[in-house]
Amino acid sequence: MDRIKDVCLEHAKRYVKMQPQDAVKLVFQSEFGGGHLISDEQASINYLIEEARGVDPEIDQLLFEEIGNNVARTNLVPFIARGYSLSTLNRLFVTSSKHISGDIASFEDKLDLLRSIVDEGEFNFTAQSFYEYMESYRRDNYPIPRHSDIYRKAYKPAYRLINSKYAKYIDVFDIIEQRLMEQRSVIMAIDGRCGSGKTSLSTLISEVFDCNVIHMDEFFLPPDLRTEDRLKEAGGNVHYERFQDEVIAGLLSNEQFEYRIFDCTVMDYEKQAKTVYPKELTIIEGTYSLHPLYASIYDIKVFTSCPYEVQLKRIRNRDGAEMLERFIEEWIPMEEQYFSTFSIPENCDLVLSDS
C-alpha cells in the first residue's frame, strides 16, 4: 500500500495536468491491470500496430513506469524508438492480462489513500473536483476509467500494461520474439554464475512462450567420471558426453526424444526418463550449457551474472551455510575457470547482471 502512495506522488509531479479520473485510472490499473482479459490476440496486435502509427515520436516518456502491484506501463514511443518489436509487447501484454488480478476491497483501500493525498494538496486539481468525480464513479459501480481529455491532449498517452517482472527482461523477450519471427524453432541457452537467476529467468520465459526447459543440473557428473583429471578440465564438471548423445542429438532430430535425469541428491539416475516434444522454443538452462562442444547449436545465447557478495548470500539462503563452503571451495572456482577459458560471456548475445 505504501508503494501506491509513492506512485501517486511521482505521477502528480510528472503529470501536473492530471485530473481526478486520471488519478483514479492510475490506482485502478495498479489494482486490476487493464481490467479485462484479451480474448483475441490477433485483434490485440492489430489494434496495437494501428495505435503505434499515430504516436508522437517527439513525446518525452520513460520506457517503463512502475505503478505498483507488479504492474508497469510500457510507453509506445520509447519502446518503438529502441527498436523493440510490437509483437513482443503484445505477447507480454496478453500474458500479463491473464495473471494480474485484484479485488474491490483492496481497490477501495487504495482509493482512500488517494483521497488522503488529494486532501494534502499534492495534485493540481481541487479536492472538490475529486469528490464530485468519485461520487459519480461509485454510483456507476467502478467502471474502467478513461484518461481525461486534458491529460490526453497534454501527454498523448499510448502504452500497454505488463507485469513489471517482464519489463526487467525486455531484451530477452524481444530477442526470442525476433528469432521466432525469422525461423520456425529456436534453441536458447541461459548460462551464467550460480545464484545469478538462470532458473528463475527460464521459468519466467516459460510463462510467456510455449517452450521446453532442460536443466544442466540434470547432467551432474556421475561418480565414476569424477576423476582428478576430469575435474581439472575446464567445463569438465558436467556430463557433456551424455548431454550431446541424449539432448543435442534429440534436438537436431526435430522429433520427440527422451533423456535421463541424474539426481545428485542420491547420486543416481531417476527411474523415469523425461520426454521432450518438439516446440517452437527450447531453453537449455544452467552453467556449462554453452560448452564449446555444442555451443554452435544455439540461436540465442544469454549469460547471467551478479556481484560476488550477492551470489554468496543467495547460495547461503538457498542451500545453507555448509553447502556454501563447497560452492566457495569447489564449484565456483570450476565455473570461473570454464567462463574464462572459453570466453563464455564474450560470446553471448546478451549479458545480464542482477544485483
C-alpha angles and dihedrals in degrees: 000000000000089000093060089054090055090047092052092048092048092051093045088059097040097044104035092171093062115138127208093267091051090054091048090047089054092053092043092053091047089056104034106017108219090343096237143063121247107240098174113046094182092053088048094055092043091054091046092052091049092048091048090057090062102048122117107241090201094064111112109224140153115250093230130018115193109218100178135264090066091295123132131186109226109205115217099215098062091034091059093039091058092054099249119153119253086218088063092052093047092050091051091044093052093045092047092051088062094054107035111093139163144164138232095245092057090043090053090052090053091048089053089052090048089052091054090052090050090049089053089058097243093138127063093232120083126259089236092058089049094052092047091052092046092051092058093039093056091043089056090052100250104300121190102279123233127214114262120252089244091055093046093051094047101042107016093217116212114162146124127227117237136166106273092228087067091050090062091061100036092131091056094048092046096051089050091050092047093050092048090054089054100045141020097243136019132203115202133187125206107193127164150110121326111263094022097112105264095139093042090052093050090050090051092051091050089059090060104033131042097241149144118245118201118185122215088212085074087067097057110161109262120233096254090060097045096100124152092251093048094051091050090055117100105250091006095123093088134064093248093162091062091042089056094046098044107027109022092045090046094051092048090053091062087217138103113287142169135224134187123246119222112212107209092193090069096021093233142093120273114248094234118065119218117245119217120199123199112267135168091255131034121183123200105199129192146051113309092027088119096051107151091239089077107006091112091071094071127097092189128031120193128181122197125199142166137184115285093244091053090047093054093046092052094047091049092050092046103039107015135246096289094055090044089066090056090051091051096045101035123007103039093052089049091051093048091050089052093047094050098039094054098029090235099173092044091057096051130103091222133022113196124194117198117193 
